[in-house]
Amino acid sequence: MKDLYRESRSLLEAALPQLPAALVEGVLARYFPHHLRIVGDGGRVASMLFSIPYAIETERGTLPARYLFAIATDPAYRGKGLAKGLIEDEVKRGFPLLLHPRTQSLFAFYEKAGLSPLSPVITEQGEALALPLPTEPRTLSAGEYLALRRQFLTPPFAAPDEGFLSLCSTGALELPGVCAALYRWEGDKVLFAEWLGCPDFAPRLAAYLGASRFELRRPSPDGTPFGAGVGLPFDTAFLLSLM
């Protein structure tokens, strides 16, 4: 088991070098080994992914789903279809699946494994603007933010649990009655990984947090697919990822 942990961590860090060490440790602590899928070669992990429990909120209730994260293949084993095989195995398990391709070019790869583009979003960027806010922002816990999403999003939409949400964000804020945002830091820029409600206050909330720039993502039928999945409608809202 120690070898599996060491090999999996090594491949994860090599495939996603932008992830902070604390984030890697958090994912491994929560999801290793029960949600890890691998193709091994002796004592070596040739290809891997994490199949993380998720949920899909629908008008008829909540459906269990899986978020595929850290899909990676050792360079020595690439071109053999190992990652594609892992994804196809997950499709066969019957859960709705979703993931966030790191680049647009990867959508074609995932389509070959049976996943289709979904979750159209608009991404906006701008400078922070230090102007007064209509009300004092309120810091939200992970649970409060997940509950608030139900007021802004129309089903179906994907939802993580509180533990996963805490891993993939720095925090969440609400301007009561106006908007809410899940955010994390990228240098001097605050990324509003998900924005709910009126986007006009993004520059001011960025300044409130102490950022000089901001980026935000919000669902839009006129947007560009953010994720890929199977067993889900195209307009399923999915903005919560570790990427």
N, C-alpha and C positions, 0 to 999 in steps of 0.2 A: 504493500500500500504506500509506503514511503516513496518507492520508485515511481509509482503512478502519480503521486502528488508532485514530485519534483519534475517529472517529465511534462506533465500537464501545465504546470506553472511556467516552465521554461518556454514551451511553445506559445502559451498565451502572451507572455511578455514580448516574444519575438514578433508575433503576428500583430499585436496592438501596442506598440511601444509608447503611444501617446497616453495610455492609461496610467494614472498615478499608482504607486505601489500600494497605497492604502486601499484603493478601489479593487485592485487585483486580489488583495488579501480578503477583502469583504466578499467578493464573489466566490472565492474558493471556500471561505468559512461557511457561507450559507448553502452553497450548491454542490460542493464536492463531498462524496463521490456520487451521490444518488441521482443527480441530474446531469452528470457528465456522460457523454457518449463518445466512444473512441474507436479507432481502428489501430490496433497495436501490431508491432513487429518485434517479437521477442520482448525485451524490456524497454522498448522505445515506443512512444506515442507518435504514430505516423500522421493521424488526422483526428480532429476533435471538434466538439461543440457542446455548449451547455443548453439543455432544454428546460427553460425556467418556467415554473407555473405562473400563469396569467389568467385573466378572466375577461370575458366579453359580456358587457352589459347590453341586454336587448330589451325590447318592449315586453317580452314575456318572462324575463328573469335573467339570471346569470348563468353563462356557460363556461365550463373550464376550457382553457386554451393553453398554448405554449408559445413562449418567446425564445427564438433561437439566437444565441449570443456566442461570440468568440468562435466563429467557424474558421478553423485554421488547419493548414496542412504543412508539415515539414517540407522544406524545399526539395529534399532528396526524394520525396514521394509524390510530388506534384505531377499532374498529367495522367494519373491513373484512375481518376474518377472517385477517389475515396471520400471527399467532402460531399460530392453529389450523392453518393450512396448513403451517407449518414442522414442527409436531408430526406431522401426518399424513404428511408426507414422510419423517420419521424412522421412523414405524411401517412404512412401505412398504419400508424397507431390510432389514427382517426380523430385526433384533436384538431380544432382550428389552429393554424400556425401563423406566426408573423415574425418578421425580422426587419432590420434596417440596413440595407446595402450601404457600404461605406462610400461607394462611388456609383455614378449613373451607369457606368459600363458593366457593373455586376448584376444589373437587373436581368440581362440576357442569360447569364449563368444560372440565376435562380429560376428563371422561367423554364429552363431545360430540366430542372429538378422538380417541376410541377407547381411552382409558386407564381402568382400573378401580381402585377403592381396594384397597390392600394394606398389609401389615406392621402389624398391630394392636399397639399399645404402651400401656403404662401410664406416665403421667408423675406423679412424686411430688416434693413440695417440702417443705423443712423447715429448721430451724435447725442450724447446726454444733454439735457436741458434743465438747468437749475431754476425752475419756476414753482410757485406754490401749488400744492395739491389740494383738491376740494375737501379732503378729509384725511385723517391720519392713517397711514397704512397699518395693517394688522399682520403680524407674523402668524403663519399657519403651521400646525403640525402636519405630518404626512397624512394622518387620518382625516384631519379637517379639510385638507386640500382634496383628497379623494372624494369626500362627501360633497364638496362644493362643485366638483366637475359635473355632477348629476344635474345641477341647475343650469349649466351653460351648454352642455353637449346633448345632441339628439342621438338616441340609440340607432344603430349599434356603435359602441366605442370600446376600445380595449382599456383594461385597467390592471395595473400591477397590485401587489400587496404593499403594505406600509413599509416593510423591510426593504423591498427592492426599490421603492420610490426614494427612500432615504439614501440608498447607495448611489442613485443616478442623479442626485441634485444636491445643491448647497442648501436650498431652502425654498420657501414659498411665501408669497405676500398676497394680500387682498386689499383693494380699495373698496370698502363695503358698498354694495349696491352698484358698483361700476365695473370692476374687472378683477381678475386674479391671475397670478403667474407663478409658474414653477421656474426656478432659475439655477444656474451654476456659473462659475467664473472661468473665463478663458483669458488669462493675462489681465489687461486693463479693461477688457470688455465683459459685460454681463450677457450671457446667453439666456434669453427667456425661452427655455426648451419647450414650453407650452404656454400659450397665452389664451385666456378666456375673457370674453367681453370686449369692451371698447379698446382698440389699440392706440388711441390718441395719447394716452398717458404713459406710453412706454418710455419716451425720452425723459420724462420727469421721474418716473420710478427708477430709471437707470441712475440719474443724478442722486436721488435719495439714497441709493445703495452705495454711492461713491465711485461709480464707474464713469469712464470718459466716453465709452461707446456702448452700443447695444445691438443685439440681433434677436429677432423673435420669430417664432413659428406659430402659425394658426391655421386651422382647417379652412379650406376653401374649395368649392367645386371647380374653380378655375385654376387651381394650383397644380403643382408637380407632384407625382407620387413620392411619398416619403418612405413607404415600406413596401414589402412584398409578402404575400401570404397565400393561404389556401383555406377554403371553407368560410370565407368572409366576403361581404359585399365590398365593392370598390371604395365606397365612401366611408368605410369604417374609420373613425378617428383614432389615430395611433401616433402620438408624439413622444411618448415616454420611453427613452432608450438610453443605454449607456454610452452611446456615441455622440 
